[in-house]
């Protein structure tokens, strides 16, 4: 192997190793408080956070404290921390809480307030707390529903 070939291989390998580092650095912009301007777009984003942001044991405790006192909008006999099932509304709330705690550094009270603000944005008329028992799972949020169960086909 010639000197030039080894040099080319070294440059290619270095580039291959550095590209992911640059991408990771570019993706680490400061966390911002979510704006609830577009329920459809935010729902997809929050569900994504539910699937990708992993909390530590201590952060999970904060999440349970924050969400444990909020009745689930679709089944008020459960809290939104557990809900009765992983519907799209619950997954969006869980993702928002994950983001608030892990990226914004929110405590339980701040996370609870943010979650209540989000629920108000999804259905300004409010939730009855019994839509799961009345066939509301496949209905859109603004119609007192859960937005369905399939996160790839949220009902709006």
N, C-alpha and C positions, 0 to 999 in steps of 0.2 A: 504494500500500500504506500502510495507516495505521500509526501508532506501535504500537498494540496488536497488530496482526498480525505486525509485525516482532519484537516482544517475544516473542510466542507461538512463532514459528518459531525464534528464538534459544534459548528454553528447551527446546523439543523437540530441537533439534540438540545442545545441551549434554548433555541427558539421554541421548541416543543414544550420545554419545561417552563419557560417564562410566560407564554401566552395565557395559560390558565391563571397564573398569578396576577397578570394584568387585568384579566376579566373579573377576578374576584375583587380586586381593588376597586374597579369601576362600579361594581354592584353594591359597594358598601357606602352609599350616600346616607346622610343623617336621616333618622326616622322622623316622620312627620305625623302629626295627629290626623287621622282620616277625616275627610269631609264627606258628609252624607248627601252629596249632590245628585247622585245617580244610583238609585237602589239596585238596578240590574248590574251595573259594572261593579259596584262595591260588593254585592253578594258573591259574585264570582271570585273577586279578589280575597274576600274574607274566607270563603270555603277553601281557597288555595292555601291560605295561612293555616287553616285548621289541619291541613294535610302535611304541611312542610315545617312549621315552627314547633319544635320540640321543647317542652319546658322541663326545668329541673324539678326535683321533688319539692323544693321550697316554693318555686313558682306555681306548681300545681296546687299547692296549699292555698296560695293567694287567689288563684282562679276559683277554687271551690268556695272560698270565703266571699269572693265578689259575686259569683253567680248563684250561690246556694240560697240566698234570700230572695231571689227573683222568681216568682212563679212562672213556669213555662207558659208561653202565650197560647199554646195549643192544648195543654193538659195541665191545668193549674194544681193538680194534686202532686205534681212533680216540680222540682225546681228546673230552671233552664240549665243548671250545671249538669243535670243528668237527663232531663226531658224523659219522655216515654220511649223515644226512638230517635235515631240519628237522621232527622228530617233536614231539609235544606235550610230551614230557618235556624234550627239548633246548630248545625255545622257552621253557619255564617257567624253566629254569636260566639261559638267556641274559638273560631279563627280570629275574630276581632279581639277577644280576651287574650289569646296567645300573643298577638302583636302588641297589645297595650302593655302587657306585663314584660315580655321578653325584649321588645325593641324600644318602647317608650319609657320603661322603668316604672310603670304605674303601680300603685298599691291597690289593695282590694276596693277601697272606697272610690278611687278614681276610675278603676275598671268597671265597677258597678254603674257609676254615673254615665260613663261612655256607652255601656251596653244599653241602658235605659233610653239614652238619646237615640241610639241606632234603632231600637224597637219602635220608638215613636216615629222615626223617619220611614220605617217599612210599612206602617199602618197607622196613619194619623188618627183614625177613628178608634184605635185601640183594639185589643184582642179580648175575646170572650173567655178564654181559658178552657174551652171545651170543644174546640173544633175537631180534635182527633176523634171524639166520640160521636160527632155529627157528620162525618165524612169530609172533613175539611183538609185532610192531608194533601190532596192533589190541587187545591185551590191556591191562587196567588196570595201573597202576603196581605195586600190591601183588601182582600175579600175574606179576611180572618182565617187564612189558610197557612199551610206550612211550606208552600212552594214546591211540593212534591218530595219524593224520596231519592230521586236520581240526580246527583250533583252535576251530571252532564246535560241535564234537561230540566233546569229550574223553571217552574211555572211563574210567569209574570203577567 
